[in-house]
C-alpha cells in the first residue's frame, strides 16, 4: 500500500486557501469574473483540510481513503500550479501596465485558458469534498493528536546521540576483507547484496577504513552511485573519498572514466561503488575493460546493491567474483542493538517488563539493523508499557518477512514518521512535491564556483526566490531571461566585478527585495527602477552619484554603500527613503560631509560610518539626527575632529562605538543627556581615551551614567 504524506497535502491545502483569499482581495479587479469559482474552491478546500488528520490515521487500513488522498494530492498539485500561474500573470500585467504595453489579444487568450483550468480543478476538488461523508471522515483536534507524541519524539531525538557503532558484522567484515586481499592477480569484483537497511554501506565503511585495506592498496576511492547508473551522472556525483577532482573542474562526464583511468594507472586500487540500483551492462563492461588495462595486479572493486540482478551483471565470473549475500543479524546482536537504542545506561534493570516486550518487538524487526535502531530510538522517548505494547501489537509494520519483501523497512520508518509533530512531517514530506530532475527550485546557490557563463535556461525556473552568484569574478553578463523571474526576491552579485550592465528589462524583477552588487560600473537608472527593493548593497569603484539610484527606492530599509572610491557625497534624495532603518557608508574616502543626506530619515535605527578619511565632523544640524536612532558606529575616520553638541538629541541611542578616530579629542557638552545610552566603546582614540578615564578623566562626568563603558577593549 502506498502511504500518502498527509502533512504535505495539509500544507498545500492551507497555502491554496491563503492564496485564494489573496486573489479575492488584492487581485479582484483582474480576476473578478472568477470570483464565485474561487469562493466555491475555497469552501471545498476548507472542508477537506478539516478532515485530513482523520484521513492520515485511516489510510493504512482503508484503500478507499488511500485512493481519496491520491486524488486529493494530484488535484492540489494542479491547483498550486494554477495559482502560481495566476500570480505570474498578475505580475506580468502589472509590469506591462507600468510600461504602458497593451496586449489585449494575449490577455484574452490567457484568461480563457485559466477559466477552463479553474473549472476543471473545481470539479475535481468538489468530487473529493463530496466523498468525505461516504468515507466517514471527521474533524480531529490537531493539538489533541500531537500532544501525546510531542514529548516522546523530543526525548527520542535527544537520545539519538547514541553511538552508531556497527554491531554483529565482524564475521562479514573478515570474509570480505579476505576476499579482497586474497592472492589473485585477476581483477576481482565483490558485489555485496542485501535489502535496504541491512547495513551494506556501514559494513563497507568498516572495510574501507580497515588498516589491512589501507596497507594493501595504493589507492582507495569511494563513489556514491545511487539509482542512476551512467558515466555522466556518476561524474556529477560527489566522490566522497580518495579521488582529487580539483584539477579536473572542466572535465565533462564522458571523460570521467578516462580521468579515473589516468589516476589509477599502474596502481593497485580499491574502488567502492556504493548503492548501485541499476547497472548499464555496456557501460559497466567498458569501465572494467578500461581499468583492467592500466591498473596494477590485485586491484579490486566492491559494489553494494539491493538487487541480485544488478550484482550478477557486475560479478560475472562465478568462481572468483561471486556476490556476497549480507544476511540478517543474529538474535543476540539484535537484542543488544535494540537495548542500546531503547534504554539509557541503567534503565534496562529498572524495566524488566519492557525488556521482555522489547524482545518480542525485536523479532518483528527481522534482523535488520536500521529497523531495530528506528524502533529502539522511537521507544527510547517513553517507558510507558502501554505504548510499547501498542508498537509490538501494531499490524502496520513488520520485517519478519525478510528477505523477500523490500517495503518492510518503509513501514518501520513510517512508524517513526507518524509520531512526528506536523511541522516536522512537513520537512520530510516537502521534497516529495518535486519529481526527480524538477526545475521547481525556490533557492539556487552558485556562489564561488568559477562561473563564466550563465545559461538562458535560468528563465525556466519561474518559481525561483533566491539566487546567489557571489564570488564568480569571471562572470560578465546576466542573460535577458533572468528578467522573467517575477518571483525572485534575493539576488546576490558580490564579487562579480566584471558585470558592467544589467539586462534591458531588469525592472521586470518586480518582487526583488534584496540586491547585492559589486561592479566597477553600475547603470544607475536601471537600479532606480527596482522600486520594491528593501535591501541594497552597492560596491562600485567608479560610482560618482547615487541620485538616480536612490530617488525612487521609497521602500528601502537597508542601504549599504561600500568601497565607492569616487563617490563624493550622498544625495539629498535619500530623504525620500522614509522607511530606511539601516545605513552603512564604508570606505568612501571622497565623502567630506553627511549634512544634506541625513535630513528626513525619520525611521533610521542604525548608522555605520567607516573609512571616511576626509570627514571632519558629523552633521551639525539637529534635523540630521533621527530620534529613532539606536546604534551609531563611527570607525576609521582619521580626520574626524568634532562630535557636534546636537548629538544630544539622539534620545533613543543605546549603543555608540567610536574607534580609530585619533583626532577626536573630546565629547560634546550635551553628551550627558543621552540617557538611553547603554554601551559606549572607545578604541584607538588616544586623547579621548585619556579624557574618559574613570573618575579622573575630564570627560568622565559626561559618560558616568552609561551602564557599560569600554576604553581600548577594557571595561572601566
C-alpha positions in Angstrom: 0.0 0.0 0.0 1.3 3.5 -0.9 1.2 5.9 2.0 0.3 9.4 1.1 2.2 12.1 3.1 -0.9 13.8 4.6 1.1 16.7 6.1 2.2 17.7 2.6 -1.5 17.7 1.5 -2.4 19.7 4.6 0.3 22.3 3.9 -0.7 22.5 0.3 -4.3 22.9 1.2 -3.5 25.7 3.7 -1.4 27.5 1.1 -4.1 27.3 -1.5 -6.8 28.7 0.9 -4.5 31.6 1.7 -3.7 32.2 -1.9 -7.4 32.2 -2.8 -8.0 34.8 -0.2 -5.2 37.0 -1.6 -6.6 36.6 -5.1 -10.1 37.6 -4.0 -8.9 40.7 -2.2 -5.7 42.1 -3.9 -6.3 40.9 -7.4 -10.1 41.1 -7.6 -10.1 43.6 -10.5 -8.1 41.3 -12.6 -10.0 38.1 -11.9 -13.4 39.4 -11.0 -15.1 37.0 -13.5 -13.7 34.1 -11.4 -15.0 35.4 -8.1 -17.7 32.8 -7.5 -15.5 30.0 -8.7 -12.7 31.0 -6.3 -15.2 31.2 -3.4 -16.5 27.7 -4.1 -13.0 26.3 -4.4 -12.0 27.9 -1.1 -15.0 26.5 0.7 -14.3 23.0 -0.6 -10.6 23.3 0.4 -11.5 24.3 3.9 -13.9 21.3 4.3 -11.2 18.9 3.1 -8.5 20.4 5.3 -10.6 19.8 8.4 -10.6 16.0 7.9 -7.1 15.4 6.8 -5.8 14.3 10.2 -8.5 11.6 10.4 -7.6 10.5 6.8 -4.0 10.1 7.9 -4.9 7.7 10.6 -7.3 5.6 8.4 -5.4 5.4 5.1 -3.2 2.5 6.2 -6.1 0.1 6.7 -8.6 1.6 4.2 -7.8 1.5 0.5 -10.7 3.9 -0.3 -9.2 6.6 2.0 -5.8 6.0 0.3 -7.4 6.4 -3.1 -9.1 9.6 -1.9 -5.8 11.0 -0.7 -4.2 10.3 -4.0 -6.9 12.1 -5.9 -6.6 15.0 -3.5 -2.8 15.1 -3.8 -2.9 15.3 -7.6 -5.6 17.9 -7.6 -3.7 20.0 -5.1 -0.6 19.9 -7.2 -2.5 21.2 -10.2 -4.3 23.8 -8.1 -0.9 25.1 -6.8 0.4 25.3 -10.3 -2.6 27.3 -11.4 -2.3 29.8 -8.5 1.4 30.3 -9.3 0.5 30.9 -12.9 -2.2 33.4 -11.8 0.4 35.3 -9.7 2.9 35.3 -12.6 0.2 36.6 -14.9 -0.8 39.3 -12.4 2.8 40.4 -12.1 3.3 40.4 -15.9 0.2 42.6 -16.5 1.4 44.9 -13.7 4.8 45.4 -15.4 3.1 45.9 -18.8 0.7 48.4 -17.3 3.6 50.4 -15.8 5.4 50.3 -19.1 2.2 51.1 -20.9 2.3 48.0 -23.1 -1.1 46.9 -24.4 -1.5 43.2 -25.2 -5.3 42.7 -25.3 -5.3 39.6 -27.5 -2.7 37.8 -25.4 -4.6 38.7 -22.2 -7.9 37.4 -23.6 -6.3 34.1 -24.6 -4.6 33.6 -21.2 -7.8 34.4 -19.2 -9.8 32.0 -21.4 -7.3 29.3 -20.7 -7.3 30.0 -17.0 -11.1 29.9 -17.0 -11.0 26.4 -18.4 -8.3 25.3 -15.9 -10.2 26.7 -12.9 -13.4 25.0 -13.8 -11.7 21.6 -14.2 -9.9 21.9 -10.9 -13.1 23.0 -9.1 -14.9 19.9 -10.5 -12.0 17.7 -9.2 -11.8 19.3 -5.8 -15.6 19.2 -5.5 -15.6 15.4 -6.2 -13.1 14.9 -3.5 -15.0 17.0 -1.0 -18.3 15.2 -1.7 -16.6 11.9 -0.8 -15.9 13.0 2.8 -19.2 11.8 4.3 -19.2 8.4 2.5 -15.7 7.7 3.9 -16.9 8.7 7.4 -14.0 11.2 7.8 -14.4 13.6 10.7 -12.6 16.6 12.0 -10.0 16.0 14.7 -8.3 18.4 17.1 -4.7 19.0 15.8 -3.4 19.6 19.3 -5.0 16.5 20.7 -3.5 14.3 18.0 0.1 15.7 18.5 0.2 16.3 22.3 0.8 12.7 23.3 3.6 12.3 20.8 5.4 15.6 21.1 7.4 15.0 24.2 8.0 11.3 23.2 9.5 12.4 19.9 11.6 15.1 21.5 13.0 12.6 24.0 13.9 10.1 21.3 15.5 12.7 19.2 17.7 13.8 22.0 18.7 10.2 22.7 19.9 9.7 19.1 23.3 10.8 20.1 23.8 7.1 21.0 26.9 5.7 19.5 26.5 4.5 15.9 28.8 1.5 16.2 28.4 -1.3 13.7 27.1 -4.4 15.6 27.3 -8.0 14.6 29.2 -7.7 11.4 32.7 -8.9 12.5 32.4 -12.2 10.5 31.1 -10.4 7.4 33.9 -7.9 7.6 36.5 -10.7 8.0 35.2 -12.6 5.0 35.0 -9.7 2.6 38.5 -8.4 3.6 39.9 -11.9 3.0 38.3 -11.9 -0.5 39.8 -8.5 -1.3 43.3 -9.4 -0.1 43.5 -13.0 -1.4 46.5 -13.8 -3.6 44.9 -13.4 -7.0 46.3 -11.3 -9.9 42.9 -11.3 -11.7 40.6 -8.3 -11.5 38.1 -9.1 -8.7 34.7 -7.6 -8.2 32.8 -8.2 -5.0 29.1 -7.3 -5.1 27.5 -7.1 -1.7 23.8 -7.8 -1.8 21.1 -7.1 0.7 17.8 -5.3 1.2 17.7 -1.7 2.3 18.6 -1.2 6.0 20.8 -4.3 6.4 23.9 -2.2 6.8 25.7 -2.7 3.5 27.2 0.8 3.4 28.1 0.6 7.1 29.9 -2.7 6.5 31.9 -1.4 3.5 32.8 1.7 5.5 34.4 -0.5 8.1 36.3 -2.4 5.4 37.3 0.8 3.6 38.9 2.2 6.8 40.5 -1.0 8.0 44.2 -0.8 8.4 44.7 -4.0 6.4 43.0 -2.4 3.4 44.9 0.8 3.8 48.2 -1.1 3.8 47.1 -3.4 1.0 46.1 -0.8 -1.7 47.9 2.2 -3.2 44.5 4.0 -3.7 41.1 3.8 -2.1 38.3 5.5 -4.0 34.6 5.8 -2.9 31.8 6.8 -5.2 28.1 7.3 -4.2 26.2 5.9 -7.2 22.5 5.6 -6.1 19.7 5.0 -8.6 21.1 6.3 -11.9 23.9 4.4 -13.5 25.5 6.4 -16.2 29.0 7.8 -16.8 27.7 11.3 -16.8 25.7 11.0 -13.7 28.4 9.3 -11.7 30.8 12.1 -12.7 28.3 14.7 -11.4 28.0 13.0 -8.0 30.5 13.7 -5.3 33.3 11.2 -4.9 33.3 11.0 -1.2 36.9 9.9 -0.5 40.1 9.2 -2.3 39.8 11.0 -5.7 41.1 14.5 -6.2 38.9 16.4 -8.7 40.3 19.8 -8.0 42.4 19.8 -11.2 39.6 18.5 -13.3 36.9 21.1 -12.9 36.2 21.4 -16.6 36.2 17.7 -17.4 32.9 16.5 -18.9 31.1 13.4 -17.6 32.0 11.4 -20.7 35.7 11.9 -19.8 35.3 10.8 -16.2 36.5 7.2 -16.6 39.3 8.5 -18.8 40.4 10.7 -15.9 39.9 7.8 -13.4 41.9 5.6 -15.8 44.8 8.0 -15.7 44.5 8.4 -11.9 44.8 4.6 -11.3 47.4 3.9 -13.9 50.0 1.4 -12.6 48.5 1.5 -9.1 46.8 -1.2 -7.0 43.4 0.3 -6.1 40.2 -0.4 -4.3 37.1 1.2 -5.9 33.8 1.2 -3.9 30.6 1.8 -5.8 28.0 2.3 -3.1 24.3 1.8 -3.6 24.1 0.7 -7.2 20.4 0.4 -8.2 20.6 -0.5 -11.8 23.7 -1.2 -13.8 24.1 -0.4 -17.5 25.8 -3.6 -18.8 27.6 -2.0 -21.7 29.0 0.9 -19.7 30.0 -1.5 -16.9 31.9 -3.7 -19.3 33.6 -0.6 -20.9 34.6 0.6 -17.4 36.0 -2.8 -16.4 38.0 -3.0 -19.7 39.4 0.5 -19.3 40.5 -0.1 -15.7 41.8 -3.6 -16.3 44.2 -2.4 -19.0 46.1 0.1 -16.8 45.8 -0.8 -13.1 48.3 -2.9 -11.1 47.6 -6.5 -10.3 45.4 -7.2 -7.3 43.1 -4.2 -7.8 39.5 -4.7 -6.6 36.0 -3.3 -6.9 33.3 -3.5 -4.2 29.8 -2.7 -5.1 26.8 -2.6 -2.8 23.3 -3.2 -4.2 19.8 -4.3 -3.2 19.3 -6.3 -6.3 20.7 -9.7 -7.3 20.2 -8.9 -11.0 22.5 -5.9 -10.7 25.0 -8.0 -8.7 25.0 -10.7 -11.4 25.9 -8.1 -14.1 28.8 -6.8 -12.0 30.2 -10.1 -10.8 30.0 -12.3 -13.9 33.0 -14.5 -13.1 31.2 -17.0 -10.8 34.4 -18.6 -9.5 36.3 -15.6 -8.3 33.8 -12.7 -8.3 30.7 -14.3 -6.8 28.4 -12.0 -4.9 28.4 -11.7 -1.1 24.9 -12.0 0.3 24.6 -10.0 3.5 22.3 -11.7 6.0 20.2 -10.6 8.9 21.8 -10.1 12.4 21.7 -13.0 14.8 19.2 -12.8 17.7 21.8 -11.9 20.3 23.2 -9.0 18.3 19.6 -7.8 17.5 18.7 -7.7 21.2 22.0 -5.9 22.1 21.4 -3.3 19.4 17.8 -2.7 20.3 18.6 -2.3 24.0 21.4 0.1 23.2 19.0 2.4 21.5 15.9 1.9 23.6 17.5 2.1 27.1 19.8 4.7 28.6 22.5 3.4 30.9 20.9 1.7 34.0 17.4 1.7 32.6 17.3 -1.9 31.5 17.4 -3.2 35.1 14.7 -0.8 36.1 12.2 -2.0 33.5 12.3 -5.9 33.3 8.8 -5.9 31.7 9.9 -3.6 28.9 12.9 -5.9 28.3 10.5 -8.8 27.6 8.3 -6.7 25.4 11.4 -5.4 23.6 12.5 -9.0 22.8 9.2 -9.6 21.0 9.5 -6.3 19.2 13.0 -7.3 18.0 11.6 -10.4 16.5 9.4 -8.2 14.2 12.5 -6.4 13.0 13.7 -9.4 11.1 17.4 -8.8 12.0 17.5 -5.6 10.0 19.7 -3.0 11.9 18.0 0.1 10.5 14.6 -1.2 11.7 16.0 -2.1 15.1 17.6 1.3 15.5 14.5 3.1 14.3 12.1 1.3 16.6 14.6 1.4 19.5 15.1 5.1 19.1 11.4 5.8 19.0 10.8 3.8 22.2 13.7 5.5 24.0 11.5 8.5 24.4 9.0 6.8 26.8 8.9 4.0 29.3 5.1 3.6 29.2 4.3 -0.1 29.0 1.1 0.5 27.1 2.9 2.4 24.4 5.5 -0.4 24.0 2.7 -2.9 23.8 0.9 -0.9 21.1 4.1 -0.8 19.0 4.5 -4.6 19.5 0.9 -5.4 18.5 0.7 -3.0 15.6 0.0 -4.7 12.3 1.1 -1.8 10.2 4.8 -2.7 10.4 7.0 -5.9 10.3 10.3 -7.0 8.9 9.7 -10.7 9.7 9.2 -11.5 6.0 12.9 -10.8 5.3 14.4 -11.2 2.7 11.5 -11.5 0.2 9.9 -8.1 0.7 11.6 -4.7 0.2 8.8 -2.5 1.5 9.1 -3.7 5.1 11.7 -1.2 6.1 9.4 1.6 4.9 6.7 0.5 7.2 9.2 0.7 10.1 10.4 4.1 9.1 6.8 5.3 8.8 6.2 4.2 12.4 8.7 6.8 13.5 7.4 9.3 10.9 3.8 9.0 12.2 4.9 10.2 15.7 6.4 13.4 14.5 4.7 16.8 15.1 3.1 18.1 11.9 5.8 20.8 11.3 8.5 18.0 11.3 6.4 16.0 8.9 6.3 18.9 6.6 10.1 19.0 6.4 10.2 15.3 5.5 7.3 15.4 3.1 8.1 18.6 1.3 10.7 17.1 -1.0 8.2 14.6 -2.4 6.5 17.5 -4.0 9.2 17.7 -6.6 9.8 15.0 -9.2 13.3 13.9 -10.0 15.1 16.4 -12.1 12.5 19.1 -11.3 13.2 22.7 -12.0 10.8 24.0 -9.4 13.6 25.4 -7.3 13.0 28.1 -4.8 16.7 28.7 -3.9 19.8 28.4 -6.0 23.3 28.9 -4.6 26.0 29.1 -7.3 28.5 31.1 -5.3 32.3 30.8 -5.8 32.1 28.1 -8.5 34.1 29.9 -11.2 31.1 30.5 -13.3 32.0 32.3 -16.6 28.7 31.9 -18.5 25.1 31.9 -17.1 22.7 29.9 -19.2 19.5 31.4 -20.6 17.6 28.4 -19.1 17.6 30.2 -15.8 14.4 31.8 -17.1 12.6 28.5 -16.9 12.9 28.5 -13.1 9.9 30.7 -12.7 9.4 29.8 -9.0 12.9 30.9 -8.0 13.0 33.2 -5.0 16.7 33.2 -4.1 19.7 33.4 -6.4 23.3 33.6 -5.1 26.1 34.3 -7.6 28.6 35.7 -5.2 32.3 35.3 -5.9 32.0 34.5 -9.7 34.5 37.1 -10.7 34.7 35.9 -14.3 31.0 36.3 -15.0 30.4 39.2 -17.4 26.8 39.1 -18.5 23.4 38.2 -16.9 21.1 36.7 -19.5 18.0 38.5 -20.6 15.9 35.6 -19.4 16.7 36.4 -15.8 14.1 39.2 -16.1 11.3 36.7 -16.4 11.9 35.5 -12.8 8.9 37.5 -11.4 9.1 35.8 -8.0 12.8 36.5 -7.5 13.3 38.2 -4.1 17.0 37.9 -3.5 19.9 38.4 -6.0 23.5 38.4 -4.8 26.2 39.5 -7.1 29.0 40.3 -4.6 32.4 39.8 -6.2 31.0 39.7 -9.7 33.3 42.6 -10.7 33.1 42.1 -14.5 29.4 42.6 -14.7 29.1 46.2 -16.1 25.5 46.2 -17.3 22.1 44.7 -16.4 19.7 43.2 -18.9 17.3 45.7 -20.6 14.2 44.5 -18.8 15.9 44.4 -15.3 13.0 46.5 -14.0 10.7 43.5 -14.6 12.0 41.9 -11.4 9.1 43.4 -9.5 9.4 41.1 -6.5 13.1 41.8 -5.9 13.7 42.7 -2.3 17.4 42.1 -1.6 20.1 43.1 -4.1 23.9 42.8 -3.5 26.1 44.1 -6.4 29.8 44.5 -6.9 30.8 46.1 -10.2 33.1 48.8 -11.5 30.2 50.5 -13.3 26.6 50.4 -12.3 23.8 51.7 -14.5 22.1 53.9 -12.0 18.8 54.3 -13.9 18.3 50.5 -14.0 18.8 50.2 -10.3 16.4 53.1 -9.7 13.5 51.2 -11.3 13.6 48.4 -8.7 11.0 50.1 -6.6 10.3 47.1 -4.4 13.8 46.8 -3.0 14.1 46.5 0.7 17.8 46.0 1.0 20.5 47.3 -1.4 24.3 46.7 -1.0 26.5 48.5 -3.6 30.2 48.2 -4.1 31.3 50.2 -7.2 34.7 51.9 -7.5 33.6 54.1 -10.4 30.3 55.2 -9.0 30.1 59.1 -8.8 26.5 59.7 -7.9 23.6 57.8 -6.3 20.9 60.4 -7.1 19.2 58.3 -9.8 19.6 55.1 -7.8 18.0 56.3 -4.6 15.3 58.8 -5.5 12.6 56.1 -6.3 13.5 53.5 -3.8 10.9 54.6 -1.2 10.6 51.0 0.3 14.3 50.7 1.1 15.0 49.7 4.6 18.7 48.8 4.4 21.3 50.6 2.3 25.0 49.6 2.3 27.4 51.7 0.3 30.9 50.1 0.4 34.2 50.8 -1.4 32.9 53.5 -3.7 36.2 55.3 -4.1 34.8 58.1 -6.4 31.6 58.9 -4.6 32.0 62.4 -3.1 28.6 62.7 -1.4 25.3 61.1 -0.7 22.3 62.5 -2.5 19.7 64.7 -0.9 17.1 62.4 -2.4 18.0 59.9 0.3 15.3 61.8 2.3 12.8 60.0 0.1 13.7 56.7 1.7 11.4 57.3 4.6 11.4 53.6 5.6 15.2 53.4 5.8 16.3 51.8 9.1 19.9 50.8 8.5 22.5 52.9 6.7 26.2 51.9 6.2 28.7 54.1 4.4 32.0 52.2 4.4 35.4 53.1 2.7 34.2 56.0 0.6 37.2 58.3 1.1 35.9 61.2 -1.0 32.9 62.0 1.1 33.5 65.1 3.2 30.1 65.8 4.7 26.9 64.0 5.6 24.7 67.0 6.4 22.5 67.0 3.3 21.8 63.3 3.1 20.9 62.7 6.8 17.9 65.0 6.9 14.5 63.4 6.9 15.5 59.9 7.8 12.8 59.6 10.5 12.9 55.8 10.7 16.7 55.3 10.9 17.7 52.9 13.7 21.4 52.1 12.9 24.1 54.2 11.3 27.6 52.9 10.4 30.3 55.4 9.2 33.6 53.7 8.5 36.7 54.6 6.4 35.6 58.2 5.5 39.1 59.6 5.6 38.1 63.2 4.7 35.1 63.5 7.1 35.9 66.2 9.8 32.6 66.4 11.6 29.3 64.6 12.0 26.3 66.6 10.8 26.0 69.9 12.8 22.3 70.4 12.1 19.8 69.0 14.7 17.4 67.9 11.9 20.0 65.5 10.7 19.6 63.3 13.8 16.6 61.0 13.9 15.2 60.5 17.3 14.7 56.8 16.4 18.5 56.1 16.0 19.6 53.4 18.4 23.0 52.3 17.1 25.8 54.6 16.0 29.2 53.3 14.8 32.0 55.7 13.8 35.1 53.9 12.8 38.4 54.7 10.9 37.6 58.3 10.3 41.1 59.6 10.8 40.3 63.3 10.2 37.2 63.4 12.4 37.6 66.2 14.9 34.1 67.1 16.2 31.1 65.3 17.6 28.6 68.2 17.5 26.6 69.1 20.5 23.4 68.3 18.7 24.0 64.6 19.2 22.3 65.1 22.5 19.0 64.9 20.6 19.5 61.2 20.0 17.1 60.3 22.7 16.9 56.6 21.7 20.6 56.0 21.3 21.5 52.7 23.1 25.0 51.9 21.7 27.8 54.1 20.5 31.2 52.9 19.1 34.0 55.3 18.4 37.0 53.5 17.0 40.3 54.7 15.4 39.4 58.4 15.2 42.8 59.7 16.5 41.9 63.4 16.0 38.7 63.3 18.0 39.8 64.8 21.4 36.6 65.2 23.4 32.9 64.6 23.8 30.3 67.3 23.3 28.9 69.1 26.4 25.4 67.7 25.9 26.6 64.1 25.9 25.3 63.5 29.4 21.7 64.0 28.0 21.9 60.6 26.2 20.0 58.9 29.0 19.2 55.8 26.9 22.8 55.0 26.2 23.7 51.5 27.5 27.0 50.8 25.8 29.9 53.1 25.0 33.1 51.8 23.3 36.1 53.9 22.6 39.2 52.4 20.9 42.2 53.9 19.1 41.5 57.5 20.2 44.4 58.3 22.4 43.4 61.7 23.7 39.8 60.9 24.1 40.6 57.6 25.9 42.6 59.6 28.4 39.8 62.1 29.0 37.3 59.2 29.6 39.3 57.6 32.4 37.2 56.6 35.3 36.7 59.3 37.9 39.8 61.3 37.0 39.1 61.8 33.3 38.0 65.3 32.2 35.0 63.8 30.3 34.1 61.2 32.9 31.1 63.1 34.2 29.7 63.2 30.7 29.7 59.4 30.5 29.3 58.2 34.1 25.6 57.4 33.6 26.4 54.8 30.9 25.9 51.2 32.1 28.8 49.6 30.1 31.9 51.6 29.1 34.9 50.1 27.2 38.0 52.0 26.6 40.7 50.3 24.5 38.9 47.0 24.9 38.9 47.2 28.8 35.7 47.7 30.7 36.0 50.6 33.1 
